[in-house]
Amino acid sequence: MNTDPEQNGEMNNEQPADQISLEELMESSLQTLREGEVVRGTVVAVNTDEVLVDIGYKCEGSVPVSELTDPETGEVTVAVNDEVEVFVERLDESEGRVRLSRDRATKLKIWGTVEEAYKSGTPVTGRVLERVKGGLAVDIGIRAFLPGSLVDLRPNRRLEDYVDQNVEARIISFDRRRSNVVLSRKAVLEEEQGKVKDETMATLEEGKLINGVVKNITDYGVFIDLGGIDGLLHITDISWGRVGHPSEYFKVGDEVDVVVLRFDRERERVSLGYKQRFEDPWILVPEKYPVGKRVHGQVVSIVDYGAFVALEEGVEGLVHVSEMSWTKKVKNPRSILEPGEDVDVVVSEVDVEKRRLSLSLRATEPNPWEQVAETHHVGSRIKGIVRNLTDFGAFVEIVPGVDGLVHISDMSWTRRISHPSEVVQKGDEIEAVITSVDVVNQRISLSMKELLPNEWEEYANAHGVGDLASGTVTNVTDFGVFVELSPGVEGLCHISEIDRDTGLGLTEMFSGGQKVTCRILRIDWNENRIGLSMHGVPQEDLDAEPEASPVGTETAETAMAAALRAGGVVEEGDEPEVSDAATAETEDEADQETSASVEVETQASAEADEVPSAQSAVV
């Protein structure tokens, strides 16, 4: 046995050194484990309420068993010897226990992943939890916010439709300290759309048949997604026929084949056509629907001026209100036809260039106007009932549905009529003579005065130019005096044909009802007018009726003498004695004077027509 004290001292000194080394090692291991760190450990035991994990510390750590249990099945997801990552929540040296958390370790790991995705711009996938104010809450491992304006390419008000759906989005805002993460799904969609758009733009060309999806429907057309770029299918290019609204043919989400009509690559505008996939039915219209052919169709639309009738898909014609009835004046087409009604019509006009088809409903029935024209001729005498009065005449029913017009100018020979009610009343039965028949324009003219004596013609036949005629003043105007020569017959004596003192007005010389004597200057058979003159005509003994000179040689001499006296060649009461040559010369002068008087009287007559008070003038 070694009893050397020095050796024993050395041995005693070496043992404490070994012990210090172990303590230092243990101390160093405790220093490497800090609260808030994520460490890897091994499951050493699974108990009812906790799972013990060896993390290389002097004692095992414990994790609540709930953090390692599947919430759906309720079973523990780990077993002994499994490796797990845990978060060091608390080191309790006095009790020799370490509290760990699996959930916090997972979240810290996710935060790292999210931060890396934010920095690199990599999209992340998450599940929409719920709709919140201003957008959606999304679980990407941690709770993130997806604003409503960044959910889709276009604003979508039905955000609740995204709940419980997985979405892919890009992180546009990241604040770990505030636990704030903002996403954008729109950014991902735009990036994908850009790639698809480039591919689509490279293949688009006019006339190409392409497939797309209906994206939106408006009153004027349909927007179709062709793959990253939208095209417009206008309502006029949906069908060759009438389209009330695009929704009659499509709904959102429909896949449809369309033809590229126009493509503006710079402005990125695409015009599409659907009807161009089919043959234009108007190409065969002239052959299938010639003028005069009776066809069958269906009323598809009614407007104020008529009804549109579809003969086939893409071919429609218009039945104008004037072509709905032979006898009725149709004001409201709905009183004759209704939408959806099947009708027979006759083709009346075809215009392929303007794509117009005129149809006639009344042509399917006999034309009563043609029947009347066959049985009633010009000059025929008819009886009828006055059906209607207007300002210009009276309509008289000739046969049921066919009326003729008696114009106010055909109601009397001499009387000026302001309104037909002065002569006839609605419901009166009258007799008239047919003066004209116009089948094309559906007009029949009637005359009542043809059955009455013509006072003007009788008077004009009994009197000639140069005759003296007496009458009664009926109207005095600034330009002349109207004289009633016979019942219903008036003449005009112009102011230039009246002898008067200077400054004396006609109203001071004449008054209504006064009897005067005049000489006939002109008889106008075309306009039924008589021009009068008072030059050189004595107005004495007006109550005595002057004898009318017989028409013939004496009349001519009287007219010549009157012309000589008017020209101042002879005095009143003297008989002119002139040679034949002088007589001829004098007659020429008289003719000139008479012509001048006629011109003055014509002008006066024209003025009389413009003056309301002169309405009683000669017709």
C-alpha positions in Angstrom: 0.0 0.0 0.0 1.4 3.3 -1.0 1.6 5.6 2.0 3.6 8.4 0.4 1.9 11.5 1.5 2.9 13.4 -1.6 1.4 10.7 -3.8 -1.7 10.7 -1.7 -2.0 14.4 -2.0 -1.6 14.3 -5.8 -4.3 11.7 -6.1 -6.6 13.7 -3.9 -6.0 16.7 -6.1 -6.8 14.8 -9.3 -10.3 13.6 -8.1 -11.8 17.1 -7.6 -10.5 18.1 -11.0 -12.6 15.3 -12.7 -15.6 16.2 -10.7 -15.3 19.9 -11.8 -15.1 18.8 -15.4 -18.4 16.9 -15.2 -20.1 19.8 -13.5 -18.9 22.2 -16.1 -20.2 19.9 -18.8 -23.6 19.7 -17.2 -23.5 23.5 -16.7 -22.6 24.0 -20.4 -25.5 21.8 -21.5 -28.0 23.8 -19.5 -26.7 27.0 -21.0 -27.4 25.8 -24.6 -31.1 25.3 -23.8 -33.0 28.5 -23.5 -36.6 29.4 -23.3 -38.2 30.4 -26.6 -36.0 28.0 -28.6 -37.2 25.2 -30.9 -35.4 22.0 -30.3 -35.7 18.4 -31.5 -36.3 15.6 -29.1 -37.4 11.9 -28.8 -40.6 10.7 -27.3 -39.8 8.6 -24.3 -43.3 8.1 -22.8 -47.0 8.8 -23.7 -49.2 9.3 -20.7 -52.8 10.3 -20.3 -52.3 14.0 -20.0 -48.8 14.5 -21.2 -46.1 13.2 -23.5 -42.5 13.1 -22.2 -39.8 14.1 -24.6 -36.0 13.7 -24.2 -34.5 16.9 -25.4 -30.9 16.2 -24.1 -31.5 18.1 -20.9 -30.9 16.7 -17.4 -34.6 16.0 -17.3 -37.3 15.2 -19.8 -39.7 17.9 -21.0 -43.5 17.5 -21.1 -45.9 18.3 -23.9 -49.7 18.4 -23.4 -51.1 15.4 -25.0 -53.8 17.5 -26.6 -51.2 19.2 -28.8 -50.2 15.7 -30.2 -53.8 14.4 -30.7 -55.7 14.3 -33.9 -58.8 16.5 -33.4 -60.9 14.4 -35.7 -60.1 10.9 -34.5 -59.0 11.8 -30.9 -55.9 9.5 -31.2 -52.4 10.5 -30.2 -50.3 11.0 -33.3 -46.9 10.1 -31.8 -45.4 7.0 -30.3 -42.3 6.2 -28.1 -39.0 6.8 -29.9 -40.7 9.2 -32.4 -38.7 12.4 -33.0 -40.6 15.7 -32.7 -39.8 19.4 -32.7 -40.9 21.3 -29.7 -40.8 24.8 -28.4 -39.2 25.5 -25.0 -41.8 27.4 -23.1 -40.3 27.3 -19.5 -37.3 25.8 -17.7 -38.1 25.0 -14.0 -34.8 24.1 -12.4 -36.2 24.0 -8.9 -38.6 21.2 -9.8 -36.3 19.8 -12.5 -39.0 20.0 -15.2 -39.1 21.6 -18.7 -42.5 22.7 -20.2 -42.6 22.2 -24.0 -45.1 23.0 -26.7 -45.6 21.3 -30.1 -48.1 23.9 -31.4 -45.8 26.9 -30.8 -43.0 25.1 -32.4 -45.1 24.4 -35.5 -46.2 28.1 -35.7 -42.7 29.4 -35.4 -41.7 27.1 -38.2 -44.7 28.3 -40.3 -43.8 31.9 -39.7 -40.4 31.2 -41.0 -41.8 29.5 -44.1 -44.3 32.4 -44.6 -41.5 35.0 -44.3 -39.4 33.1 -46.8 -42.4 33.0 -49.2 -42.9 36.7 -48.8 -39.3 37.5 -49.6 -39.2 35.2 -52.6 -42.7 36.1 -53.9 -43.7 32.4 -53.9 -47.5 31.9 -53.8 -49.0 30.2 -50.8 -52.1 28.0 -50.5 -54.6 28.3 -47.7 -58.2 27.6 -46.7 -60.8 30.3 -46.4 -62.0 30.3 -42.8 -64.7 32.9 -42.9 -65.9 36.2 -44.3 -64.7 39.2 -42.2 -65.1 42.9 -42.6 -63.5 44.0 -45.8 -62.5 40.6 -47.0 -61.8 37.0 -46.0 -59.8 35.3 -43.3 -57.5 32.6 -44.7 -55.6 29.8 -42.9 -52.1 29.5 -44.4 -50.7 27.8 -41.2 -51.3 31.2 -39.6 -54.3 33.4 -39.9 -54.0 35.8 -42.8 -56.2 38.5 -44.4 -57.4 38.5 -48.0 -59.0 41.9 -49.0 -62.2 41.7 -51.0 -60.8 43.8 -53.8 -58.0 41.3 -54.3 -60.0 38.1 -54.3 -60.7 38.1 -58.0 -59.8 39.9 -61.2 -63.2 41.6 -61.1 -65.0 42.9 -57.9 -67.1 40.1 -56.4 -69.7 40.9 -53.8 -70.5 37.3 -53.0 -67.3 36.6 -50.9 -69.1 34.1 -48.8 -69.0 31.7 -51.8 -65.2 31.3 -51.1 -65.7 30.0 -47.5 -64.2 26.5 -47.0 -62.4 26.7 -50.4 -58.7 26.5 -50.9 -57.2 29.5 -52.6 -53.7 30.3 -53.9 -52.4 33.8 -53.2 -49.3 35.9 -53.0 -48.2 37.5 -49.7 -48.1 41.3 -50.3 -47.6 42.4 -46.7 -45.8 40.7 -43.8 -45.3 42.0 -40.2 -44.2 39.2 -37.8 -44.1 41.5 -34.8 -47.8 42.4 -35.2 -48.7 39.0 -36.6 -50.1 40.7 -39.7 -50.1 38.9 -43.1 -52.0 40.3 -46.1 -52.7 38.2 -49.2 -53.6 38.8 -52.9 -55.3 36.2 -55.0 -55.7 38.7 -57.8 -51.9 39.0 -58.3 -51.7 35.2 -58.9 -54.7 35.3 -61.3 -53.2 38.2 -63.2 -49.9 36.4 -63.6 -51.6 33.2 -64.8 -53.9 35.3 -67.1 -50.9 37.0 -68.6 -49.3 33.7 -69.6 -52.5 32.4 -71.1 -53.2 35.8 -72.8 -49.8 35.7 -74.6 -50.6 32.2 -75.9 -54.0 33.2 -77.0 -52.9 36.4 -78.7 -50.3 34.4 -80.7 -53.0 32.2 -82.2 -55.9 34.7 -82.8 -56.7 35.6 -86.3 -59.8 36.9 -88.2 -62.1 34.2 -89.5 -60.9 31.6 -87.0 -63.3 29.4 -85.1 -62.4 29.5 -81.4 -63.9 28.2 -78.1 -64.6 30.4 -75.2 -66.6 30.7 -72.0 -69.4 33.2 -71.4 -68.1 35.6 -68.8 -70.7 38.4 -68.7 -74.1 39.2 -70.4 -75.3 42.7 -71.0 -78.2 44.3 -72.9 -76.0 44.9 -76.0 -74.1 41.6 -76.1 -72.0 38.9 -74.5 -68.4 39.0 -73.2 -66.6 35.7 -73.8 -63.3 34.7 -72.2 -61.1 33.4 -75.0 -58.2 32.6 -72.6 -56.7 35.7 -70.9 -58.5 38.1 -73.2 -62.2 38.9 -73.6 -64.1 39.2 -76.9 -67.4 40.9 -77.5 -70.2 39.0 -79.2 -72.6 41.8 -80.2 -76.4 41.2 -80.0 -76.6 41.7 -83.8 -74.1 38.9 -84.4 -75.9 36.3 -82.2 -78.6 35.3 -84.8 -79.7 36.1 -88.3 -83.2 36.7 -86.8 -84.5 38.9 -84.1 -82.9 38.7 -80.6 -84.7 40.3 -77.7 -81.9 39.9 -75.2 -78.7 37.9 -75.3 -79.8 35.9 -72.3 -82.3 34.1 -74.6 -79.3 32.3 -76.1 -76.6 32.2 -73.4 -75.9 32.1 -69.7 -72.8 32.8 -67.7 -70.4 29.8 -67.7 -71.6 28.4 -71.1 -68.9 27.1 -73.4 -69.5 28.4 -76.9 -67.8 28.3 -80.3 -67.5 31.6 -82.0 -65.9 33.1 -85.1 -63.3 35.9 -84.8 -64.7 38.8 -87.0 -62.2 41.5 -86.2 -59.0 41.6 -84.1 -57.2 44.7 -83.1 -53.9 43.5 -81.7 -52.7 46.9 -80.5 -55.9 47.8 -78.7 -56.5 44.1 -77.7 -60.1 44.2 -78.9 -61.8 41.2 -80.4 -65.2 41.2 -82.1 -66.9 37.8 -82.3 -69.8 36.3 -84.3 -72.1 33.4 -83.5 -74.5 33.6 -86.4 -71.6 33.5 -88.9 -71.3 29.8 -88.2 -74.5 29.3 -90.2 -75.6 30.1 -93.7 -77.3 33.5 -94.2 -81.0 32.6 -94.8 -81.5 35.8 -96.8 -79.6 34.3 -99.7 -82.5 32.1 -100.6 -85.3 34.6 -99.8 -86.0 35.8 -103.4 -86.5 32.2 -104.4 -88.5 31.0 -101.4 -90.6 34.1 -101.0 -91.4 35.8 -104.3 -93.8 38.7 -104.5 -97.4 37.6 -104.4 -96.8 34.3 -102.7 -99.0 33.5 -99.7 -97.0 32.3 -96.7 -97.5 31.3 -93.1 -95.7 32.9 -90.2 -95.8 33.8 -86.5 -96.1 37.3 -85.0 -92.9 38.0 -83.0 -93.2 41.7 -82.3 -95.8 44.5 -82.5 -94.8 48.2 -82.8 -96.9 51.3 -83.4 -96.5 51.2 -87.1 -97.1 47.5 -87.7 -96.3 43.9 -86.8 -93.2 41.7 -87.5 -93.9 38.2 -88.7 -91.2 35.5 -88.6 -91.4 33.2 -91.7 -88.4 31.1 -90.6 -85.3 31.5 -88.4 -83.6 34.7 -89.4 -86.3 35.8 -91.9 -88.9 38.4 -90.7 -91.2 40.6 -92.6 -93.2 43.7 -91.6 -97.0 44.0 -91.9 -97.6 47.7 -92.0 -100.8 49.1 -90.4 -101.9 50.1 -93.8 -101.7 46.5 -95.0 -103.8 45.1 -92.2 -107.3 45.9 -93.4 -109.0 47.1 -96.6 -111.7 49.1 -94.9 -110.5 49.9 -91.4 -108.0 52.6 -90.6 -105.9 50.7 -88.1 -104.4 52.9 -85.4 -103.3 50.2 -83.0 -101.9 47.0 -84.5 -102.7 45.1 -81.3 -106.3 45.4 -82.1 -105.8 43.1 -85.1 -102.8 40.9 -84.1 -101.2 39.5 -81.0 -97.6 38.3 -80.3 -97.3 34.6 -80.9 -100.3 34.5 -83.2 -100.0 32.3 -86.4 -101.1 34.2 -89.5 -101.2 33.9 -93.3 -99.8 36.8 -95.2 -98.9 37.7 -98.8 -95.4 38.9 -99.8 -95.8 42.4 -101.3 -92.1 43.5 -101.6 -88.6 41.9 -101.3 -85.5 44.0 -100.8 -82.5 41.6 -100.3 -79.9 44.4 -100.0 -81.7 46.2 -97.2 -82.9 42.8 -95.8 -86.5 44.0 -95.8 -89.6 41.9 -96.5 -93.0 43.7 -96.8 -96.0 41.6 -96.1 -99.8 42.2 -96.4 -102.5 40.7 -94.2 -105.4 42.3 -96.2 -104.2 40.8 -99.4 -105.3 37.4 -98.2 -108.9 38.7 -98.6 -110.8 40.1 -101.6 -110.3 43.8 -102.2 -113.7 45.5 -101.7 -112.5 48.6 -103.6 -112.0 46.5 -106.7 -115.5 45.1 -106.2 -117.0 48.6 -105.9 -115.1 49.8 -109.0 -116.7 46.9 -111.0 -120.2 47.8 -109.8 -120.1 51.6 -109.5 -118.8 53.7 -112.3 -118.1 57.4 -112.8 -121.4 59.1 -113.2 -123.4 56.6 -111.3 -126.0 57.9 -108.8 -125.7 56.5 -105.3 -127.5 56.7 -102.0 -125.6 56.5 -98.7 -125.4 57.4 -95.0 -123.1 60.2 -93.9 -120.6 58.4 -91.6 -118.2 61.2 -90.7 -117.8 64.9 -91.1 -114.4 66.7 -91.4 -113.4 70.3 -92.1 -113.1 69.5 -95.8 -116.1 67.3 -96.5 -118.4 64.5 -95.6 -117.7 60.7 -95.9 -120.6 58.7 -97.2 -120.8 54.9 -97.0 -121.3 53.5 -100.5 -121.1 49.8 -99.4 -120.2 48.4 -96.0 -116.6 49.3 -95.4 -116.2 51.6 -98.4 -116.7 55.3 -98.1 -116.7 58.1 -100.6 -115.9 61.8 -100.0 -118.1 64.7 -100.8 -115.8 67.7 -100.7 -117.3 71.0 -99.5 -116.7 72.4 -103.0 -118.9 69.7 -104.4 -121.9 70.5 -102.2 -123.1 73.6 -104.0 -122.5 75.4 -107.2 -122.5 79.0 -105.9 -122.6 78.9 -102.2 -119.4 79.2 -100.2 -119.5 76.5 -97.5 -117.2 76.8 -94.5 -118.1 73.4 -92.9 -120.1 70.5 -94.3 -122.4 70.6 -91.3 -124.0 73.6 -93.0 -125.4 71.2 -95.6 -125.5 67.7 -94.1 -125.4 66.0 -90.7 -123.9 62.7 -89.5 -126.4 59.9 -90.1 -128.2 61.7 -92.9 -129.0 59.7 -96.0 -128.0 61.6 -99.1 -127.8 61.2 -102.9 -124.7 61.9 -104.8 -122.9 61.3 -108.1 -119.6 59.4 -108.4 -117.1 61.7 -110.0 -113.9 59.6 -109.7 -112.8 56.2 -108.5 -109.2 55.5 -107.5 -108.7 51.9 -106.5 -105.0 52.1 -105.9 -105.2 55.0 -103.4 -108.7 53.8 -102.2 -110.5 57.0 -102.9 -113.9 57.6 -104.3 -115.0 61.2 -105.0 -118.7 62.1 -104.8 -120.6 65.3 -105.8 -124.0 66.5 -104.5 -124.1 69.6 -106.6 -124.2 67.5 -109.8 -127.8 66.8 -108.8 -128.6 70.5 -108.3 -129.3 73.2 -110.9 -126.2 75.4 -111.7 -127.3 79.0 -111.1 -124.0 80.4 -112.3 -124.1 78.6 -115.6 -127.7 79.5 -116.2 -126.9 83.2 -115.6 -123.7 83.1 -117.7 -125.5 81.5 -120.6 -128.2 84.2 -120.5 -125.8 87.2 -120.3 -122.7 88.3 -122.3 -119.8 90.7 -122.0 -121.1 94.3 -122.3 -124.5 93.6 -120.9 -125.9 95.9 -118.3 -126.9 94.1 -115.1 -128.5 95.3 -111.9 -127.9 93.8 -108.5 -127.6 94.3 -104.8 -124.4 95.2 -103.0 -123.5 92.3 -100.7 -120.1 93.4 -99.5 -117.9 96.5 -99.6 -114.1 96.2 -99.4 -111.1 98.4 -99.9 -110.5 97.0 -103.3 -114.1 96.8 -104.7 -117.8 96.1 -104.3 -119.4 92.6 -104.5 -122.8 92.6 -106.2 -125.4 89.8 -106.2 -126.6 89.7 -109.8 -128.9 86.8 -109.2 -129.7 84.4 -106.3 -126.4 82.5 -105.8 -124.5 84.6 -108.4 -122.1 87.4 -107.5 -119.8 89.6 -109.4 -116.9 91.9 -108.4 -116.7 95.6 -109.5 -113.1 96.6 -108.8 -112.4 100.0 -107.4 -110.7 101.0 -110.6 -114.0 100.4 -112.4 -116.0 102.8 -110.3 -116.5 106.5 -111.0 -115.9 108.3 -107.7 -114.8 111.7 -106.4 -111.2 112.2 -105.2 -110.8 111.2 -101.6 -114.2 109.5 -101.4 -114.1 105.9 -100.0 -116.2 103.0 -101.2 -117.8 102.6 -97.9 -119.1 106.2 -98.2 -120.6 105.5 -101.6 -122.1 102.1 -101.1 -123.7 100.0 -98.4 -125.0 96.5 -98.0 -128.4 96.0 -99.7 -128.0 99.0 -102.0 -129.1 98.4 -105.6 -126.6 99.3 -108.4 -126.3 98.8 -112.2 -123.1 97.5 -113.7 -121.7 96.4 -117.1 -120.3 92.9 -117.4 -116.6 93.1 -118.3 -115.6 89.5 -118.1 -117.1 86.0 -117.6 -114.5 83.4 -116.5 -115.9 80.0 -117.1 -112.9 78.2 -115.6 -113.1 80.0 -112.2 -116.8 80.8 -112.3 -116.2 84.6 -111.9 -117.8 87.6 -113.3 -116.1 91.0 -113.5 -118.2 94.2 -113.5 -117.7 97.9 -114.3 -119.6 101.0 -113.3 -117.7 103.4 -115.7 -120.2 105.4 -117.7 -123.1 103.5 -116.2 -125.8 105.8 -114.8 -127.0 104.9 -111.3 -130.3 106.9 -111.6 -133.7 105.3 -111.1 -132.1 102.2 -109.6 -135.4 100.7 -108.7 -136.2 100.3 -112.4 -134.9 97.0 -113.8 -132.7 97.7 -116.9 -133.3 95.8 -120.0 -130.5 93.4 -120.9 -129.2 93.9 -124.4 -129.6 90.9 -126.6 -126.4 89.0 -127.3 -125.2 89.6 -130.9 -124.6 92.7 -133.1 -126.4 95.2 -130.8 -124.5 93.9 -127.9 -121.2 94.4 -129.6 -122.2 97.9 -130.6 -123.2 98.7 -127.1 -119.9 97.4 -125.8 -118.0 99.4 -128.4 -120.0 102.6 -127.6 -119.3 102.0 -123.9 -115.6 101.7 -124.7 -115.7 104.9 -126.7 -117.4 106.8 -123.9 -115.0 105.3 -121.4 -112.1 106.5 -123.5 -113.6 110.0 -123.9 -114.1 109.8 -127.6 -117.8 110.7 -127.4 -120.0 112.4 -124.8 -122.6 110.6 -122.8 -125.8 110.4 -124.9 -124.2 111.1 -128.2 -124.3 108.5 -130.9 -120.9 108.0 -132.5 -120.9 108.4 -136.3 -117.6 107.2 -137.7 -116.3 105.7 -140.9 -115.5 102.0 -141.2 -111.8 102.7 -140.7 -112.5 104.9 -137.7 -114.8 102.2 -136.4 -112.1 99.6 -136.7 -109.6 101.8 -135.0 -112.0 102.7 -132.3 -112.9 99.1 -131.7 -109.2 98.3 -131.3 -108.9 101.0 -128.6 -112.0 99.7 -127.0 -110.6 96.2 -126.9 -107.4 97.5 -125.3 -109.4 99.4 -122.7 -111.5 96.3 -122.1 -108.4 94.2 -121.7 -106.9 96.7 -119.2 -110.2 96.6 -117.3 -110.1 92.8 -117.3 -106.6 92.7 -115.9 -107.5 95.1 -113.2 -110.6 93.0 -112.3 -108.5 89.8 -112.3 -106.1 91.4 -109.8 -109.0 92.5 -107.7 -110.5 89.0 -107.8 -107.2 87.6 -106.5 -107.2 90.1 -103.7 -110.8 89.2 -102.9 -109.9 85.6 -102.4 -107.4 86.6 -99.7 -109.9 88.8 -97.8 -112.2 86.9 -95.3 -115.0 89.4 -95.8 -115.0 88.6 -99.5 -116.0 85.0 -99.1 -119.3 85.6 -100.8 -117.6 86.3 -104.1 -118.3 84.4 -107.3 -117.2 80.8 -107.1 
